[in-house]
């Protein structure tokens, strides 16, 4: 078990202490049990996406930086924004809705790749900031 000193606001501690007294448990256990309820597992990615992310570990630092800085093409960003605006107004056709879903999914896959590349770079000793995650001209 790891040890970690956590400073919490007095009201949170008082609530945890009350629960501990009511359930005859240590305050630490009450807080640990509560934290465990918050940690729901992330949904599994499709196998092909898992394999793609695993393959990133074998790339060079330069290739990972390229992925970390990758951006959705501007014309697709613009198209997605138009469709999102129309969706907000409730005026999307079925075809436009399918296009919006496709673009959102593409953007999500891009963000997962960027995040994984950034995590690998961080593990390799680099500092990756939000500014680093933008395309360089």
N, C-alpha and C positions, 0 to 999 in steps of 0.2 A: 504494500500500500504506500502511496506517495503522501507526503505531508505538504500542505499549502496553507499559509495564513491568509485568511480572507476577512477583511473589515467590511461589515455590513451596517446599514443604517439601524438605529436603535429600534424603530418600529418593526422591522423585519425580524430582528433578534427576539424581540418580545413575543411576536406571534409564534416563532419557532419554539421558544421556551414554553409557551402555554401548551402547544401541541405535545411537546416532550413530556410535560408534567401530566397531561391527560392520558397519554399512551404509555407512560412509564419507560421512556426511552431517553437516551442522551440527546442533547440538542444537535450534536454533530450528525447523528443517525437520521434525525428528522430532516435536516438540510440535504444530506446525501440522497435520501429516498426521494425528496422533492426534485432534486436535480436529475435523478434517473428518469423521472416521469417526463422530463423535457427532452430527453435524447431519443427521439424517434429515428429509426434508421432511414437513410436516404433511399429513394427508389432505385432499383438496379437499372443500369443502362443496358440497351441492347448489346448483345455480344460483339457485334462489329464495331460499335463505338468504344466498348471496353478495350478491344484489341488495338484500336487506333490510339487510344490514350496510353496504353502500355508501350506501344512502339515509340512514343515520344521520348522515352527514357534512353533510347539508343541514338538519338540525334545529337549533333554537335551543338555547342553553345550558340554559335551563329544562327543555326537553323531554328533553335528554340526562341531566340530573340526575334527572328522574323515572324514566327507564329504568335508570340506574345504581342507584337505590334500590329498584327493583321486587323484590318477593318473591313466591314461589309462595304461593298462598292457603293459609292454615293448615290447612284441612280436607284439602287435597291433600297437604300435608306429612305430616299425621297418617296418611292412608291409605297413603302410600308407606312410612312407617316400619313400619306394621303388616305390610305385604306383605314388606318386607325382613326383618323378624323371622321371619315364617313361612318365607321362603326359606332363612334360616339353619338353620331346623329341618328343612328338606326337606319341608314340608307344603303347598306351593303347588299349586293346581290349574292346569290349562292356561290357563283364563280369567284367573286371578289373575296368572299369569306374564305374560300379554299386557298386563294392566293395569299391572303393575310396569314392564315395558319402556316402555310409553307414558309413564308418569309420569317415569321416569328421563330419557327423551329430551326431554320437555318441560323438565325441570330443566336439562339440558345446554344446550338452545337458549336458555333464560333466562340462564344464566351467560355464554354467548358474547355475547349482546346487551349484558349489563351490562358485560362486559370491554371490548367495542368502544366503548360509550358513555364509559366511564372513560378509555380511551386517547385518544379524541377530545377530551374535556375537558382531559386532561393536555397534549395538543398545543396547546390553546387557552390554556394558561398557568395552569390551575387545579391545585391539589394535591388529589388524591383519595386518601383513606385508607380502610382497611377500615370504620372507623366511619361514613364518609360513604356507604357502600354498603348501609346498612340503612334501612328505611322510617322515615319521620318522621311522627309523629302530629300 
